[in-house]
């Protein structure tokens, strides 16, 4: 299985990078230090965007630039399955895909293909990930002003939401703490990567002393974290904040938030998540502004 957290100097291609999101994100990624060595958009081969050569297929790109460490995908939702298949068939083992509203059936097929190829997938519906020290900015996370929210440090920040990944990182920065990894995992029903997957890998990351998870109603990401902490598989301190209490007052027919924000019985409810996390030994912030204090206590 490939690593989810890549090293400084990792090389990437960008699939669909000539589209709106891709062309908007590319200069920011390059400016940050990310090595985007080729782009792939069918029918656009031969073009050059921000100094990056564009090819019609992934295989054409790799034939020219050599093997890469990953693919950052800006393909539209109905083309994500094809883009993932193309990357995997070309031997790429790490894929980040930002498209929202990928059909659930396609996500199920994608997950199966990723496992068959012993690859990893971040997303779908991810804004991306950032590591300041490693000069990695992957995707469109904080595309307007990366430096505003992210400063180098020792705390990993994990969230389903891109905006709350940035907001939590900014909160830490304003309280004298920086981030090691900031990762938006995406909020779809069938995730490629969960909080638990990343926390397990962060156990071996020398840069990370503790982690913050910004959780929300629905799904079982946080319950999985609680089980891993309780079993001792996650030993580094974890601080959690669970949002979404106000949504429990909404009429049942009202839809809110990510596709993965589904509640079944008690599982998935914010108060249930907080309780199981506390029972496992995770520090849970009652208010968002308490996060930094709990982190500081945890790493003393």
VEXVEXBA-345402 format. One record per residue (C-alpha): chain; residue number from 1; x, y, z; residue in one letter. Coordinates in steps of 0.1 Angstrom, whole numbers. Layout:
// VEXVEXBA-345402
  chain    n      u      v      w  res
      A  NUM      X      Y      Z    A
...
// end
This chain:
// VEXVEXBA-345402
  chain    n      u      v      w  res
      A    1      0      0      0    X
      A    2     13     34    -10    X
      A    3     18     61     16    X
      A    4     -9     88     20    X
      A    5     15    114     33    X
      A    6     42    120      7    X
      A    7     77    134     10    X
      A    8     93    167      0    X
      A    9    102    167    -37    X
      A   10     73    144    -47    X
      A   11     64    148    -84    X
      A   12     29    151    -97    X
      A   13      8    153   -128    X
      A   14    -24    172   -129    X
      A   15    -54    156   -147    X
      A   16    -79    181   -160    X
      A   17    -55    209   -150    X
      A   18    -65    231   -179    X
      A   19   -101    235   -166    X
      A   20   -113    263   -144    X
      A   21   -103    248   -110    X
      A   22    -71    234   -123    X
      A   23    -58    265   -141    X
      A   24    -67    285   -110    X
      A   25    -49    262    -86    X
      A   26    -18    254   -107    X
      A   27      0    287   -102    X
      A   28     -6    286    -64    X
      A   29      7    250    -62    X
      A   30     38    259    -82    X
      A   31     44    291    -62    X
      A   32     43    270    -30    X
      A   33     70    247    -43    X
      A   34     49    217    -54    X
      A   35     64    199    -84    X
      A   36     37    196   -111    X
      A   37     57    182   -140    X
      A   38     29    176   -165    X
      A   39     -8    182   -171    X
      A   40    -32    158   -188    X
      A   41    -63    170   -207    X
      A   42    -77    150   -237    X
      A   43    -75    172   -268    X
      A   44    -52    198   -252    X
      A   45    -19    180   -258    X
      A   46      9    202   -270    X
      A   47     -2    232   -249    X
      A   48     19    247   -221    X
      A   49      2    262   -190    X
      A   50     23    281   -164    X
      A   51     54    264   -179    X
      A   52     38    229   -174    X
      A   53     35    208   -206    X
      A   54      1    194   -214    X
      A   55     -5    159   -228    X
      A   56    -36    141   -241    X
      A   57    -31    110   -220    X
      A   58    -14    100   -187    X
      A   59      8     74   -206    X
      A   60     20    101   -230    X
      A   61     28    124   -201    X
      A   62     48     97   -182    X
      A   63     66     87   -213    X
      A   64     80    123   -215    X
      A   65     85    132   -178    X
      A   66     91     98   -162    X
      A   67     72     81   -134    X
      A   68     56    104   -109    X
      A   69     45    101    -72    X
      A   70      9    110    -77    X
      A   71    -19    126    -97    X
      A   72    -39    156    -86    X
      A   73    -72    154   -104    X
      A   74    -95    183   -114    X
      A   75   -117    162   -136    X
      A   76   -155    169   -135    X
      A   77   -176    144   -115    X
      A   78   -188    122   -144    X
      A   79   -152    118   -157    X
      A   80   -136    109   -124    X
      A   81   -139     72   -127    X
      A   82   -122     73   -161    X
      A   83    -95     96   -148    X
      A   84    -88     72   -118    X
      A   85    -87     42   -141    X
      A   86    -63     59   -165    X
      A   87    -39     69   -136    X
      A   88    -40     34   -120    X
      A   89    -34     16   -153    X
      A   90     -4     39   -159    X
      A   91     11     27   -126    X
      A   92      3     58   -104    X
      A   93     -3     47    -68    X
      A   94    -14     80    -52    X
      A   95    -45    100    -64    X
      A   96    -62    131    -50    X
      A   97    -95    140    -66    X
      A   98   -114    171    -58    X
      A   99   -146    167    -78    X
      A  100   -179    170    -59    X
      A  101   -210    150    -68    X
      A  102   -192    119    -81    X
      A  103   -219     93    -86    X
      A  104   -220     69    -56    X
      A  105   -218     39    -80    X
      A  106   -187     53    -95    X
      A  107   -172     59    -61    X
      A  108   -178     22    -52    X
      A  109   -160     11    -84    X
      A  110   -132     36    -77    X
      A  111   -126     23    -42    X
      A  112   -125    -13    -55    X
      A  113   -100     -4    -82    X
      A  114    -78     15    -58    X
      A  115    -76    -15    -34    X
      A  116    -69    -39    -63    X
      A  117    -39    -17    -73    X
      A  118    -27    -13    -37    X
      A  119    -30     25    -42    X
      A  120    -44     53    -21    X
      A  121    -71     79    -29    X
      A  122    -76    112    -11    X
      A  123   -112    123    -18    X
      A  124   -134    125    -38    X
      A  125   -148    160    -29    X
      A  126   -115    170    -12    X
      A  127   -102    206    -13    X
      A  128    -67    191    -10    X
      A  129    -38    190     15    X
      A  130     -9    211     26    X
      A  131     25    206     43    X
      A  132     44    238     47    X
      A  133     78    223     56    X
      A  134     77    199     27    X
      A  135     65    226      2    X
      A  136     35    205     -7    X
      A  137      2    222    -17    X
      A  138    -20    197    -34    X
      A  139    -54    207    -48    X
      A  140    -73    240    -43    X
      A  141    -72    242     -5    X
      A  142    -67    279      5    X
      A  143    -62    288    -32    X
      A  144    -67    325    -25    X
      A  145    -39    330      2    X
      A  146    -22    299     15    X
      A  147      1    318     39    X
      A  148    -28    335     57    X
      A  149    -39    303     74    X
      A  150     -9    279     73    X
      A  151     24    281     91    X
      A  152     49    254     97    X
      A  153     45    235    129    X
      A  154     38    201    146    X
      A  155      0    198    146    X
      A  156    -19    178    120    X
      A  157    -53    192    111    X
      A  158    -80    168     96    X
      A  159   -114    178     84    X
      A  160   -141    168     58    X
      A  161   -144    205     49    X
      A  162   -118    225     31    X
      A  163   -129    258     47    X
      A  164   -127    243     82    X
      A  165    -93    228     75    X
      A  166    -81    263     68    X
      A  167   -101    279     96    X
      A  168    -88    254    122    X
      A  169    -52    259    109    X
      A  170    -57    297    112    X
      A  171    -70    293    148    X
      A  172    -38    273    157    X
      A  173    -16    299    140    X
      A  174    -33    328    159    X
      A  175    -25    309    191    X
      A  176     12    303    184    X
      A  177      9    268    169    X
      A  178     16    256    134    X
      A  179      6    227    112    X
      A  180     25    197    100    X
      A  181     -2    183     77    X
      A  182    -35    199     69    X
      A  183    -58    175     51    X
      A  184    -93    178     38    X
      A  185   -105    142     33    X
      A  186   -138    152     16    X
      A  187   -173    145     28    X
      A  188   -187    119      3    X
      A  189   -205     87     13    X
      A  190   -177     64      2    X
      A  191   -144     80     13    X
      A  192   -110     71     -2    X
      A  193    -93     81     30    X
      A  194   -107     86     66    X
      A  195    -95    104     97    X
      A  196    -84     70    111    X
      A  197    -63     61     80    X
      A  198    -44     94     83    X
      A  199    -40     92    121    X
      A  200    -25     58    118    X
      A  201      1     70     93    X
      A  202      8    101    114    X
      A  203     19     78    142    X
      A  204     51     74    122    X
      A  205     55    110    111    X
      A  206     83    127    131    X
      A  207     70    162    123    X
      A  208     36    156    140    X
      A  209     32    157    178    X
      A  210     -6    158    180    X
      A  211    -36    160    157    X
      A  212    -68    180    156    X
      A  213    -99    165    139    X
      A  214   -127    189    130    X
      A  215   -157    165    130    X
      A  216   -193    170    122    X
      A  217   -226    152    124    X
      A  218   -231    121    102    X
      A  219   -209     92     92    X
      A  220   -187     73    115    X
      A  221   -152     88    110    X
      A  222   -150    100    146    X
      A  223   -163     67    161    X
      A  224   -136     49    141    X
      A  225   -110     73    156    X
      A  226   -123     65    191    X
      A  227   -119     27    185    X
      A  228    -84     32    172    X
      A  229    -74     53    202    X
      A  230    -90     30    227    X
      A  231    -72      0    212    X
      A  232    -38     18    214    X
      A  233    -32     19    177    X
      A  234    -32     57    179    X
      A  235    -10     69    207    X
      A  236     -3    105    198    X
      A  237    -27    131    214    X
      A  238    -59    138    195    X
      A  239    -81    169    200    X
      A  240   -115    169    185    X
      A  241   -142    194    179    X
      A  242   -176    182    166    X
      A  243   -198    207    148    X
      A  244   -235    204    138    X
      A  245   -257    206    169    X
      A  246   -280    231    153    X
      A  247   -288    208    124    X
      A  248   -306    184    148    X
      A  249   -333    211    153    X
      A  250   -340    212    115    X
      A  251   -370    193    100    X
      A  252   -360    158     89    X
      A  253   -366    166     53    X
      A  254   -340    193     52    X
      A  255   -307    182     37    X
      A  256   -275    198     51    X
      A  257   -238    196     45    X
      A  258   -218    168     29    X
      A  259   -232    137     12    X
      A  260   -216    117     40    X
      A  261   -235    135     68    X
      A  262   -259    106     74    X
      A  263   -272     97    109    X
      A  264   -283     62    118    X
      A  265   -299     60    152    X
      A  266   -275     75    177    X
      A  267   -244     69    156    X
      A  268   -235    100    137    X
      A  269   -251    125    162    X
      A  270   -227    151    175    X
      A  271   -233    144    212    X
      A  272   -228    106    206    X
      A  273   -195    113    188    X
      A  274   -183    135    216    X
      A  275   -191    109    242    X
      A  276   -174     80    225    X
      A  277   -143    101    218    X
      A  278   -141    112    255    X
      A  279   -146     76    266    X
      A  280   -116     66    244    X
      A  281    -94     93    259    X
      A  282    -96    120    232    X
      A  283    -97    156    244    X
      A  284   -130    171    230    X
      A  285   -134    209    227    X
      A  286   -168    222    237    X
      A  287   -161    254    218    X
      A  288   -141    259    187    X
      A  289   -119    286    204    X
      A  290   -109    260    230    X
      A  291    -90    238    205    X
      A  292    -56    255    207    X
      A  293    -56    254    245    X
      A  294    -63    217    246    X
      A  295    -36    211    220    X
      A  296    -11    231    240    X
      A  297    -20    210    271    X
      A  298    -16    178    251    X
      A  299     19    185    238    X
      A  300     34    198    271    X
// end
